[in-house]
Amino acid sequence: MSKPVVAIVYHSGYGHTKVVAEAVLAGIKESDAVEGALISVDEVDANWEVLDGAAAIIFGAPIYMGNLSAGFQGFAEKSSKRWMELKWKDKLAAGFVNSGSQNGDKLQGLHAMFNLSQQHGMLWVGLGLHPGNNNSKGSVDDLNRLGGFGGAFAQSNVDEGPDMVPPAADRKTAQHLGRRVADAAVRWTKGA
Ligand SMILES: Cc1cc2nc3c(=O)[nH]c(=O)nc-3n(C[C@H](O)[C@H](O)[C@H](O)COP(=O)(O)O)c2cc1C
């Protein structure tokens, strides 16, 4: 029997969110029981069938002007063809967002991804981690240093390139999300 596919579909204007997407993929690949697929919104037209066949889809985007980037929103609107037939109903969904500011209205973007998942009848998987860096012994190197619950948050200094940021803590948090969704996909598809 073929392994369940856990797909990531992401937009990245300048490469920072792509780094986060690759960290999510590394987490998916920790599991031998699933296949990972990394799809940029720029190549989504050649990959709708991969998404249709996936057990889980993880959404990823940068925050532009306080919300999901137009590049990601374009994908979301194109996915309405799937919505017509509720083709993605009962797939797992999850999300990650990356922005220049520590806050930067990331939650707004993550909630927009959640809304997209619910329009499609998908089941949302959160991060499943306590917040890091929230007490006197904490540090910016903590896993989940930005304290997200519904998904993985990353922050990339606006004057540094994707070879420098987001920092390792955010990449590890993204990796955790990938592993968590992979494990959830195995449980969710058991016997299906
Ligand atoms: C048009 C535009 C709007 C942005 N708006 C925000 C914002 O609202 N909040 C924020 O924290 N960062 C904002 N940023 C910074 C990006 O979120 C940040 O640089 C991010 O790392 C870009 O990811 P990318 O390289 O994958 O496109 C904005 C950047 C651009 C280009």
The ligand as an SDF file (V2000), in Angstrom:
LIG
                    3D

 31 33  0  0  0  0  0  0  0  0999 V2000
    4.8110   43.9490    0.8730 C   0  0  0  0  0  0  0  0  0  0  0  0
    5.3250   43.5210    2.2000 C   0  0  0  0  0  0  0  0  0  0  0  0
    4.5440   43.6880    3.3310 C   0  0  0  0  0  0  0  0  0  0  0  0
    4.9920   43.2650    4.5730 C   0  0  0  0  0  0  0  0  0  0  0  0
    4.1690   43.4020    5.6540 N   0  0  0  0  0  0  0  0  0  0  0  0
    4.5760   42.9170    6.8690 C   0  0  0  0  0  0  0  0  0  0  0  0
    3.7050   42.9630    7.9900 C   0  0  0  0  0  0  0  0  0  0  0  0
    2.5510   43.3680    7.9030 O   0  0  0  0  0  0  0  0  0  0  0  0
    4.1790   42.5190    9.1670 N   0  0  0  0  0  0  0  0  0  0  0  0
    5.4630   42.0560    9.3130 C   0  0  0  0  0  0  0  0  0  0  0  0
    5.8440   41.7100   10.3970 O   0  0  0  0  0  0  0  0  0  0  0  0
    6.2990   41.9520    8.2380 N   0  0  0  0  0  0  0  0  0  0  0  0
    5.8780   42.3630    7.0390 C   0  0  0  0  0  0  0  0  0  0  0  0
    6.7050   42.2440    5.9430 N   0  0  0  0  0  0  0  0  0  0  0  0
    7.9940   41.5610    6.0980 C   0  0  0  0  0  0  0  0  0  0  0  0
    7.9230   40.0940    5.6340 C   0  0  0  0  0  0  0  0  0  0  0  0
    6.8930   39.3900    6.3180 O   0  0  0  0  0  0  0  0  0  0  0  0
    9.2530   39.4000    5.8930 C   0  0  0  0  0  0  0  0  0  0  0  0
   10.2810   40.0960    5.2320 O   0  0  0  0  0  0  0  0  0  0  0  0
    9.2420   37.9480    5.4670 C   0  0  0  0  0  0  0  0  0  0  0  0
   10.4100   37.3120    5.9270 O   0  0  0  0  0  0  0  0  0  0  0  0
    9.1710   37.7990    3.9580 C   0  0  0  0  0  0  0  0  0  0  0  0
    9.1200   36.4410    3.6230 O   0  0  0  0  0  0  0  0  0  0  0  0
    9.4910   35.9310    2.1650 P   0  0  0  0  0  0  0  0  0  0  0  0
   10.9480   36.2050    1.9520 O   0  0  0  0  0  0  0  0  0  0  0  0
    9.1930   34.4710    2.1880 O   0  0  0  0  0  0  0  0  0  0  0  0
    8.6050   36.6880    1.2030 O   0  0  0  0  0  0  0  0  0  0  0  0
    6.2770   42.6800    4.6980 C   0  0  0  0  0  0  0  0  0  0  0  0
    7.0660   42.5060    3.5530 C   0  0  0  0  0  0  0  0  0  0  0  0
    6.6010   42.9030    2.3250 C   0  0  0  0  0  0  0  0  0  0  0  0
    7.4680   42.6970    1.1000 C   0  0  0  0  0  0  0  0  0  0  0  0
  1  2  1  0
  2  3  1  0
  2 30  2  0
  3  4  2  0
  4  5  1  0
  4 28  1  0
  5  6  2  0
  6  7  1  0
  6 13  1  0
  7  8  2  0
  7  9  1  0
  9 10  1  0
 10 11  2  0
 10 12  1  0
 12 13  2  0
 13 14  1  0
 14 15  1  0
 14 28  1  0
 15 16  1  0
 16 17  1  0
 16 18  1  0
 18 19  1  0
 18 20  1  0
 20 21  1  0
 20 22  1  0
 22 23  1  0
 23 24  1  0
 24 25  2  0
 24 26  1  0
 24 27  1  0
 28 29  2  0
 29 30  1  0
 30 31  1  0
M  END
$$$$
